[in-house]
Amino acid sequence: MAQRTAGGNAAFHNFHNDYAHIADPNERRRLALAEIDKAPFGWYHVRAIVVAGIGFFTDAYDIFAIGLVTTMLGVVYWHDAASPSKPGVIDSSADTAIKVATSGGTVIGQVGFGILADIVGRKRMYGLELIIIIFATLAQALSSNSPSMSIVGVIIFWRVIMGIGIGGDYPLSSIITSEFATTKWRGAMMGSVFAMQGIGQFAAGIIALIAVSGFKDSLSTAKSVGVCDGNCAESVDKMWRVIIGFGAVPGCIALYYRLTIPETPRFTFDVARDPEKAGEDTKAYIQGKHEGHPDEIMRVQGIAAAEQSLTVPKASWRDFMRHYMQWKNGKVLLGTAGSWFFLDVAFYGLSLNNSVILQAIGYSSGANVYETFYNTAVGNIIIVCAGAIPGYWVTVATVDTIGRKPIQFMGFGMLTILFCIIGFTYNNLGTKGLLALYVVAQFFFNFGPNATTFIVPGECFPTRYRSTSHGLSAASGKVGSIVAQVVIGPLRVRGTPTASDSSPWLNHVMEIYALFMLCGIATTTLIPETKRKTLEELAGEVPGTANFDPVEGGAGKGSNEVSEKDMGVEGDRNV
């Protein structure tokens, strides 16, 4: 019999303790996971969503805010640049490098944290990524240039570091929410976590608006960024530091709760195979200690029992290759990674055209520097509120009824049509038509593949590789964003840019995005529908289901064989 432990908090219940009196590890696993899967939705789930969601709020804030901040950096650091083409305007290569730096770091974080969370556990890694984000954010806010180093180099360095932390948040928040969620509303819970990105984008605009309003008198003295110096430039320097620095605040609030969560029951049973240590660790975090110290005799007995009795395959490089070399498993990873890649090419590429949309709605300029910055902040808030935020929450409301796969199909299909319309009729649309199509596209990005590409990888893989697989899928998406910013973005200025048309090839870029969305439809056919299915059923562990895999269900134990008696017992339990 396992030792009962204290543990868990208001957001994360200690399910291990509820079944500690049952000696058979397989039966304890089945009952504990069934309790999680069938739990009615309540405040416990809401608190879990908030703890995970604050990380995505911070991620989106930091990524979105830099679009507002680079304009301010131009005012502060590009006034005295050698032969500047436009005084007070940041160099385009520096602007792109600063933004791409975050995506580069994010790729590293997604893969690295994803793998580590499957090796050392979700609990040990959760919170570490937030510490990295907080530290790098504050470092950016305190950065400056020097005779030996430019401000661009310093900010790029810290944004790469911050990107690593942001990348780590993707697999960790997804799988922790997934593994603690009730089956009935798992999609809504994961969607709510991801929807905090929209709130983070909105908050970035609000903080920028507040900062600009606070320095109204100083900013109003300059008619344009080219003549914003002295008091005006000093105010702008303070503004961008305040906007960047505020990104650390929500992270600090959530840090304690992330550092003190218990390990997920699925990792404890399937990977760690050490319920005694997991229970003591949960008890230790409640008491404010770094780790638990179980009775070593009980621990050895528990590990020995798990090794002899647990039928779930153990994680290893050989098993990883065996699992994904099978087309039925490999195609799912190809589908999640490919869909995320194709999505992010267009998603991040379209964001490069915000200036065109802001100009269309009259929020890209003003009579002085104050009005220019004020209008830019308000314009970005309008764009986020008009399409992005509604799209996120429509997904939350429907993903567990309509399903993930239909929403992703519909989103990619609508985006293909919208980009074709924008691309082939661009010169005849007019500003109002372009604005309308842009808002609709933002809606179907978020009520579509932008949400589902985050949700599905957190559900459809076995526990022992769930974090790694989600990290690889997410990293594929960020590679797509880098392609959009570095390769496709510059194509807009092909031809002969003029004062009235600075992006003569923009219509063709939209056509390219339509092709990527069409490819997304193809990769969506490779992913399974995960609606209202348990994680164990999706992993192929439940006999009698369409995707049952004898190896996942227990035949891979030991020498990849298991006796008929073992298979019969486990089959009865899973049924």
DRENTORRO-270799 format. One record per residue (C-alpha): residue number from 1; chain; x, y, z; residue in one letter. Coordinates in steps of 0.2 Angstrom, whole numbers, plus 5000, padded with zeros to 4 digits. Layout:
DRENTORRO-270799
  pos  unit  east  north    up  code
  NUM     A     X      Y     Z     a
...
***
This chain:
DRENTORRO-270799
  pos  unit  east  north    up  code
    1     A  5000   5000  5000     m
    2     A  5007   5017  4996     a
    3     A  5010   5030  5009     q
    4     A  4996   5044  5010     r
    5     A  5003   5062  5008     t
    6     A  4997   5080  5010     a
    7     A  4998   5090  4995     g
    8     A  4989   5100  4981     g
    9     A  4982   5117  4982     n
   10     A  4966   5127  4976     a
   11     A  4972   5126  4958     a
   12     A  4980   5109  4957     f
   13     A  4972   5094  4967     h
   14     A  4983   5080  4973     n
   15     A  4974   5065  4965     f
   16     A  4989   5054  4969     h
   17     A  4983   5054  4988     n
   18     A  4965   5049  4984     d
   19     A  4971   5032  4978     y
   20     A  4986   5029  4989     a
   21     A  4978   5015  4998     h
   22     A  4977   5004  4982     i
   23     A  4992   4993  4980     a
   24     A  4991   4989  4962     d
   25     A  4999   5003  4952     p
   26     A  4989   5000  4936     n
   27     A  4973   5001  4946     e
   28     A  4978   5016  4955     r
   29     A  4983   5024  4939     r
   30     A  4966   5020  4930     r
   31     A  4956   5027  4945     l
   32     A  4966   5042  4948     a
   33     A  4966   5047  4929     l
   34     A  4947   5043  4928     a
   35     A  4944   5055  4942     e
   36     A  4953   5069  4933     i
   37     A  4944   5065  4917     d
   38     A  4927   5065  4924     k
   39     A  4928   5079  4937     a
   40     A  4914   5092  4935     p
   41     A  4920   5109  4929     f
   42     A  4923   5121  4944     g
   43     A  4933   5135  4951     w
   44     A  4948   5123  4953     y
   45     A  4948   5123  4934     h
   46     A  4947   5141  4933     v
   47     A  4961   5144  4944     r
   48     A  4972   5132  4934     a
   49     A  4968   5141  4918     i
   50     A  4973   5158  4926     v
   51     A  4989   5151  4933     v
   52     A  4994   5144  4916     a
   53     A  4986   5159  4906     g
   54     A  4996   5172  4914     i
   55     A  5011   5166  4906     g
   56     A  5003   5167  4889     f
   57     A  4997   5185  4894     f
   58     A  5015   5189  4897     t
   59     A  5022   5181  4881     d
   60     A  5009   5190  4870     a
   61     A  5012   5207  4879     y
   62     A  5031   5205  4877     d
   63     A  5030   5200  4858     i
   64     A  5016   5213  4854     f
   65     A  5024   5228  4864     a
   66     A  5040   5228  4854     i
   67     A  5030   5233  4838     g
   68     A  5026   5249  4848     l
   69     A  5043   5251  4856     v
   70     A  5054   5250  4840     t
   71     A  5046   5266  4834     t
   72     A  5051   5274  4850     m
   73     A  5069   5267  4849     l
   74     A  5070   5276  4832     g
   75     A  5066   5293  4841     v
   76     A  5079   5290  4854     v
   77     A  5094   5282  4845     y
   78     A  5092   5286  4827     w
   79     A  5093   5305  4828     h
   80     A  5111   5306  4827     d
   81     A  5115   5291  4816     a
   82     A  5127   5293  4802     a
   83     A  5118   5300  4787     s
   84     A  5101   5294  4792     p
   85     A  5088   5293  4778     s
   86     A  5074   5298  4790     k
   87     A  5080   5306  4807     p
   88     A  5070   5298  4821     g
   89     A  5066   5282  4812     v
   90     A  5074   5266  4816     i
   91     A  5083   5257  4802     d
   92     A  5073   5243  4794     s
   93     A  5086   5230  4796     s
   94     A  5088   5234  4815     a
   95     A  5069   5234  4817     d
   96     A  5068   5216  4809     t
   97     A  5083   5210  4819     a
   98     A  5075   5215  4835     i
   99     A  5059   5206  4831     k
  100     A  5066   5190  4824     v
  101     A  5078   5188  4839     a
  102     A  5063   5184  4849     t
  103     A  5057   5171  4837     s
  104     A  5074   5163  4836     g
  105     A  5075   5162  4855     g
  106     A  5057   5155  4856     t
  107     A  5062   5140  4844     v
  108     A  5076   5135  4856     i
  109     A  5065   5137  4871     g
  110     A  5051   5126  4864     q
  111     A  5062   5112  4859     v
  112     A  5073   5113  4875     g
  113     A  5060   5115  4888     f
  114     A  5048   5102  4878     g
  115     A  5062   5089  4879     i
  116     A  5067   5093  4897     l
  117     A  5049   5092  4904     a
  118     A  5047   5074  4897     d
  119     A  5064   5070  4905     i
  120     A  5064   5078  4922     v
  121     A  5046   5082  4924     g
  122     A  5033   5096  4921     r
  123     A  5035   5103  4939     k
  124     A  5053   5105  4939     r
  125     A  5053   5115  4923     m
  126     A  5037   5125  4926     y
  127     A  5041   5142  4933     g
  128     A  5059   5142  4926     l
  129     A  5053   5149  4910     e
  130     A  5044   5163  4919     l
  131     A  5060   5167  4929     i
  132     A  5069   5169  4912     i
  133     A  5056   5180  4905     i
  134     A  5055   5191  4920     i
  135     A  5074   5193  4921     f
  136     A  5076   5196  4902     a
  137     A  5062   5209  4902     t
  138     A  5069   5219  4916     l
  139     A  5086   5218  4908     a
  140     A  5079   5225  4892     q
  141     A  5071   5240  4901     a
  142     A  5087   5244  4909     l
  143     A  5097   5243  4892     s
  144     A  5107   5257  4884     s
  145     A  5120   5259  4871     n
  146     A  5139   5262  4874     s
  147     A  5155   5266  4864     p
  148     A  5158   5247  4862     s
  149     A  5140   5241  4859     m
  150     A  5125   5247  4851     s
  151     A  5107   5247  4858     i
  152     A  5102   5235  4845     v
  153     A  5115   5222  4850     g
  154     A  5110   5223  4868     v
  155     A  5091   5222  4865     i
  156     A  5094   5207  4853     i
  157     A  5104   5198  4866     f
  158     A  5091   5200  4879     w
  159     A  5076   5196  4867     r
  160     A  5084   5180  4862     v
  161     A  5085   5175  4881     i
  162     A  5067   5181  4884     m
  163     A  5062   5171  4868     g
  164     A  5069   5155  4876     i
  165     A  5058   5158  4891     g
  166     A  5043   5162  4880     i
  167     A  5046   5146  4870     g
  168     A  5047   5136  4886     g
  169     A  5029   5142  4891     d
  170     A  5021   5134  4875     y
  171     A  5023   5115  4879     p
  172     A  5023   5117  4898     l
  173     A  5007   5127  4899     s
  174     A  4998   5117  4886     s
  175     A  5002   5100  4893     i
  176     A  5000   5104  4911     i
  177     A  4983   5111  4908     t
  178     A  4979   5096  4897     s
  179     A  4984   5083  4910     e
  180     A  4974   5092  4924     f
  181     A  4959   5095  4913     a
  182     A  4942   5086  4913     t
  183     A  4939   5077  4897     t
  184     A  4923   5086  4893     k
  185     A  4930   5103  4894     w
  186     A  4948   5100  4890     r
  187     A  4948   5110  4874     g
  188     A  4939   5125  4882     a
  189     A  4952   5125  4896     m
  190     A  4967   5125  4884     m
  191     A  4959   5137  4873     g
  192     A  4956   5149  4887     s
  193     A  4974   5148  4892     v
  194     A  4979   5152  4874     f
  195     A  4966   5166  4873     a
  196     A  4976   5176  4886     m
  197     A  4987   5180  4871     q
  198     A  4973   5192  4865     g
  199     A  4972   5200  4882     i
  200     A  4991   5202  4883     g
  201     A  4990   5211  4866     q
  202     A  4976   5222  4872     f
  203     A  4986   5226  4888     a
  204     A  5001   5231  4878     a
  205     A  4991   5244  4869     g
  206     A  4983   5250  4885     i
  207     A  5000   5252  4894     i
  208     A  5007   5261  4878     a
  209     A  4992   5273  4879     l
  210     A  4994   5276  4897     i
  211     A  5013   5280  4895     a
  212     A  5010   5291  4880     v
  213     A  4996   5301  4889     s
  214     A  5008   5303  4904     g
  215     A  5021   5312  4894     f
  216     A  5008   5322  4883     k
  217     A  5016   5339  4887     d
  218     A  5033   5335  4882     s
  219     A  5028   5325  4866     l
  220     A  5017   5339  4860     s
  221     A  5031   5351  4858     t
  222     A  5038   5341  4843     a
  223     A  5029   5341  4826     k
  224     A  5037   5325  4820     s
  225     A  5049   5311  4826     v
  226     A  5062   5319  4816     g
  227     A  5063   5335  4827     v
  228     A  5059   5326  4844     c
  229     A  5074   5330  4854     d
  230     A  5079   5336  4871     g
  231     A  5064   5335  4883     n
  232     A  5054   5326  4870     c
  233     A  5067   5312  4867     a
  234     A  5070   5310  4885     e
  235     A  5051   5307  4888     s
  236     A  5051   5294  4874     v
  237     A  5066   5285  4881     d
  238     A  5056   5284  4898     k
  239     A  5041   5278  4889     m
  240     A  5048   5263  4880     w
  241     A  5057   5257  4896     r
  242     A  5040   5258  4905     v
  243     A  5031   5248  4892     i
  244     A  5044   5234  4891     i
  245     A  5047   5234  4910     g
  246     A  5028   5232  4914     f
  247     A  5029   5215  4905     g
  248     A  5038   5208  4921     a
  249     A  5023   5212  4932     v
  250     A  5011   5198  4928     p
  251     A  5025   5186  4928     g
  252     A  5030   5190  4945     c
  253     A  5012   5188  4951     i
  254     A  5011   5170  4943     a
  255     A  5028   5164  4948     l
  256     A  5024   5158  4965     y
  257     A  5010   5147  4959     y
  258     A  5020   5140  4945     r
  259     A  5034   5135  4956     l
  260     A  5023   5126  4969     t
  261     A  5012   5116  4958     i
  262     A  5012   5097  4960     p
  263     A  5019   5085  4947     e
  264     A  5005   5080  4935     t
  265     A  4998   5063  4940     p
  266     A  5001   5056  4922     r
  267     A  5019   5060  4922     f
  268     A  5021   5053  4940     t
  269     A  5013   5036  4934     f
  270     A  5019   5035  4916     d
  271     A  5037   5042  4916     v
  272     A  5043   5045  4934     a
  273     A  5036   5028  4940     r
  274     A  5039   5034  4958     d
  275     A  5023   5039  4966     p
  276     A  5031   5040  4984     e
  277     A  5043   5054  4978     k
  278     A  5030   5063  4969     a
  279     A  5018   5063  4984     g
  280     A  5032   5069  4995     e
  281     A  5037   5083  4983     d
  282     A  5019   5089  4982     t
  283     A  5019   5089  5001     k
  284     A  5036   5099  5001     a
  285     A  5030   5112  4990     y
  286     A  5015   5116  5001     i
  287     A  5027   5118  5015     q
  288     A  5039   5129  5005     g
  289     A  5053   5117  5003     k
  290     A  5062   5113  4987     h
  291     A  5059   5094  4986     e
  292     A  5052   5080  4997     g
  293     A  5062   5067  5006     h
  294     A  5051   5051  5006     p
  295     A  5056   5036  5017     d
  296     A  5068   5027  5006     e
  297     A  5062   5009  5010     i
  298     A  5044   5014  5004     m
  299     A  5051   5023  4989     r
  300     A  5062   5008  4984     v
  301     A  5046   4996  4986     q
  302     A  5035   5008  4976     g
  303     A  5048   5009  4962     i
  304     A  5050   4990  4962     a
  305     A  5031   4988  4961     a
  306     A  5029   5000  4947     a
  307     A  5043   4992  4937     e
  308     A  5035   4975  4938     q
  309     A  5017   4980  4936     s
  310     A  5015   4996  4926     l
  311     A  5011   4991  4908     t
  312     A  5014   5008  4900     v
  313     A  5030   5008  4889     p
  314     A  5045   5017  4897     k
  315     A  5052   5032  4888     a
  316     A  5068   5030  4878     s
  317     A  5077   5036  4862     w
  318     A  5074   5018  4855     r
  319     A  5055   5019  4860     d
  320     A  5054   5037  4853     f
  321     A  5060   5031  4836     m
  322     A  5049   5015  4836     r
  323     A  5034   5026  4840     h
  324     A  5036   5039  4827     y
  325     A  5043   5028  4813     m
  326     A  5026   5021  4812     q
  327     A  5016   5031  4800     w
  328     A  5000   5031  4810     k
  329     A  5010   5040  4824     n
  330     A  5023   5050  4813     g
  331     A  5009   5057  4802     k
  332     A  5001   5065  4818     v
  333     A  5017   5074  4822     l
  334     A  5019   5079  4804     l
  335     A  5002   5086  4804     g
  336     A  5003   5096  4820     t
  337     A  5021   5103  4815     a
  338     A  5016   5106  4797     g
  339     A  5000   5115  4801     s
  340     A  5008   5126  4814     w
  341     A  5022   5131  4801     f
  342     A  5010   5135  4787     f
  343     A  4999   5145  4799     l
  344     A  5013   5156  4807     d
  345     A  5020   5161  4790     v
  346     A  5004   5170  4786     a
  347     A  5000   5175  4804     f
  348     A  5016   5184  4807     y
  349     A  5017   5190  4789     g
  350     A  5000   5198  4790     l
  351     A  5005   5207  4806     s
  352     A  5019   5216  4796     l
  353     A  5005   5225  4787     n
  354     A  4998   5233  4803     n
  355     A  5004   5250  4797     s
  356     A  4994   5249  4781     v
  357     A  4978   5245  4791     i
  358     A  4982   5259  4803     l
  359     A  4983   5271  4789     q
  360     A  4967   5265  4782     a
  361     A  4958   5268  4798     i
  362     A  4967   5285  4801     g
  363     A  4977   5280  4815     y
  364     A  4995   5280  4809     s
  365     A  5000   5299  4810     s
  366     A  4995   5315  4819     g
  367     A  4999   5334  4820     a
  368     A  5013   5331  4833     n
  369     A  5023   5316  4841     v
  370     A  5010   5314  4855     y
  371     A  4996   5312  4843     e
  372     A  5006   5300  4832     t
  373     A  5010   5289  4847     f
  374     A  4993   5290  4854     y
  375     A  4984   5286  4837     n
  376     A  4996   5271  4835     t
  377     A  4992   5264  4852     a
  378     A  4973   5266  4849     v
  379     A  4974   5259  4832     g
  380     A  4982   5243  4838     n
  381     A  4969   5241  4852     i
  382     A  4956   5243  4839     i
  383     A  4963   5230  4828     i
  384     A  4965   5217  4842     v
  385     A  4948   5220  4849     c
  386     A  4939   5220  4831     a
  387     A  4946   5203  4826     g
  388     A  4958   5194  4837     a
  389     A  4950   5194  4854     i
  390     A  4932   5188  4848     p
  391     A  4940   5174  4838     g
  392     A  4950   5167  4853     y
  393     A  4934   5166  4863     w
  394     A  4922   5160  4850     v
  395     A  4935   5145  4849     t
  396     A  4934   5143  4868     v
  397     A  4915   5142  4867     a
  398     A  4914   5130  4852     t
  399     A  4930   5119  4852     v
  400     A  4922   5105  4863     d
  401     A  4906   5104  4853     t
  402     A  4911   5108  4835     i
  403     A  4928   5099  4838     g
  404     A  4946   5104  4834     r
  405     A  4948   5097  4817     k
  406     A  4932   5105  4809     p
  407     A  4937   5122  4816     i
  408     A  4955   5120  4809     q
  409     A  4948   5115  4792     f
  410     A  4936   5129  4792     m
  411     A  4949   5142  4797     g
  412     A  4962   5137  4784     f
  413     A  4949   5136  4771     g
  414     A  4942   5154  4775     m
  415     A  4959   5161  4776     l
  416     A  4964   5154  4759     t
  417     A  4948   5162  4751     i
  418     A  4952   5179  4760     l
  419     A  4970   5180  4755     f
  420     A  4965   5176  4737     c
  421     A  4953   5190  4737     i
  422     A  4965   5202  4745     i
  423     A  4979   5197  4733     g
  424     A  4970   5196  4717     f
  425     A  4959   5211  4720     t
  426     A  4971   5222  4730     y
  427     A  4971   5237  4718     n
  428     A  4952   5238  4718     n
  429     A  4948   5235  4736     l
  430     A  4950   5252  4743     g
  431     A  4955   5256  4761     t
  432     A  4938   5251  4769     k
  433     A  4938   5235  4759     g
  434     A  4955   5231  4765     l
  435     A  4951   5235  4783     l
  436     A  4936   5224  4783     a
  437     A  4945   5209  4775     l
  438     A  4959   5211  4788     y
  439     A  4948   5211  4802     v
  440     A  4939   5195  4796     v
  441     A  4956   5187  4793     a
  442     A  4961   5190  4811     q
  443     A  4945   5183  4817     f
  444     A  4947   5167  4807     f
  445     A  4965   5165  4812     f
  446     A  4960   5164  4830     n
  447     A  4943   5155  4827     f
  448     A  4953   5143  4817     g
  449     A  4971   5136  4816     p
  450     A  4980   5149  4828     n
  451     A  4970   5141  4843     a
  452     A  4969   5123  4837     t
  453     A  4987   5121  4832     t
  454     A  4991   5125  4851     f
  455     A  4977   5113  4858     i
  456     A  4979   5097  4848     v
  457     A  4998   5094  4851     p
  458     A  4994   5095  4870     g
  459     A  4982   5080  4868     e
  460     A  4986   5068  4854     c
  461     A  5003   5061  4860     f
  462     A  5007   5049  4873     p
  463     A  5012   5056  4890     t
  464     A  5030   5051  4889     r
  465     A  5033   5061  4873     y
  466     A  5018   5074  4874     r
  467     A  5029   5089  4879     s
  468     A  5043   5085  4867     t
  469     A  5030   5083  4853     s
  470     A  5021   5099  4857     h
  471     A  5038   5108  4858     g
  472     A  5043   5102  4841     l
  473     A  5026   5107  4834     s
  474     A  5027   5124  4841     a
  475     A  5045   5127  4836     a
  476     A  5040   5122  4818     s
  477     A  5028   5137  4819     g
  478     A  5041   5149  4825     k
  479     A  5052   5144  4811     v
  480     A  5037   5149  4800     g
  481     A  5037   5166  4808     s
  482     A  5055   5168  4805     i
  483     A  5052   5164  4786     v
  484     A  5038   5177  4786     a
  485     A  5049   5191  4793     q
  486     A  5065   5187  4785     v
  487     A  5061   5180  4768     v
  488     A  5043   5184  4763     i
  489     A  5042   5201  4772     g
  490     A  5055   5210  4761     p
  491     A  5046   5204  4745     l
  492     A  5033   5218  4748     r
  493     A  5045   5231  4742     v
  494     A  5050   5222  4726     r
  495     A  5047   5233  4711     g
  496     A  5048   5252  4712     t
  497     A  5041   5259  4729     p
  498     A  5034   5276  4728     t
  499     A  5028   5289  4741     a
  500     A  5010   5283  4738     s
  501     A  5014   5264  4737     d
  502     A  5028   5259  4748     s
  503     A  5024   5240  4745     s
  504     A  5021   5237  4727     p
  505     A  5022   5218  4728     w
  506     A  5010   5217  4743     l
  507     A  4997   5209  4733     n
  508     A  5008   5195  4727     h
  509     A  5013   5192  4745     v
  510     A  4995   5190  4749     m
  511     A  4994   5177  4736     e
  512     A  5009   5168  4743     i
  513     A  5000   5167  4760     y
  514     A  4985   5160  4751     a
  515     A  4996   5145  4745     l
  516     A  5002   5142  4763     f
  517     A  4984   5142  4770     m
  518     A  4980   5129  4756     l
  519     A  4995   5118  4762     c
  520     A  4988   5120  4780     g
  521     A  4972   5111  4774     i
  522     A  4982   5097  4768     a
  523     A  4992   5095  4784     t
  524     A  4975   5096  4794     t
  525     A  4970   5079  4786     t
  526     A  4984   5071  4796     l
  527     A  4978   5076  4813     i
  528     A  4965   5066  4824     p
  529     A  4949   5073  4831     e
  530     A  4953   5074  4850     t
  531     A  4936   5081  4856     k
  532     A  4929   5072  4871     r
  533     A  4942   5058  4871     k
  534     A  4953   5054  4886     t
  535     A  4972   5057  4883     l
  536     A  4974   5038  4886     e
  537     A  4962   5034  4872     e
  538     A  4971   5046  4860     l
  539     A  4988   5038  4865     a
  540     A  4981   5021  4860     g
  541     A  4980   5013  4877     e
  542     A  4962   5009  4878     v
  543     A  4956   4992  4871     p
  544     A  4941   4992  4860     g
  545     A  4944   5010  4853     t
  546     A  4948   5014  4835     a
  547     A  4966   5019  4838     n
  548     A  4971   5005  4851     f
  549     A  4989   5000  4850     d
  550     A  4994   4984  4859     p
  551     A  5011   4991  4863     v
  552     A  5004   5007  4871     e
  553     A  4991   4996  4880     g
  554     A  5004   4985  4888     g
  555     A  5012   4973  4875     a
  556     A  5028   4984  4874     g
  557     A  5032   4980  4892     k
  558     A  5049   4972  4895     g
  559     A  5054   4963  4880     s
  560     A  5040   4970  4870     n
  561     A  5029   4955  4875     e
  562     A  5016   4953  4889     v
  563     A  5007   4937  4895     s
  564     A  4989   4934  4890     e
  565     A  4985   4935  4908     k
  566     A  4993   4953  4910     d
  567     A  4984   4958  4894     m
  568     A  4967   4952  4900     g
  569     A  4968   4960  4916     v
  570     A  4974   4977  4909     e
  571     A  4960   4975  4896     g
  572     A  4947   4973  4909     d
  573     A  4953   4987  4919     r
  574     A  4953   4999  4904     n
  575     A  4936   4994  4898     v
***
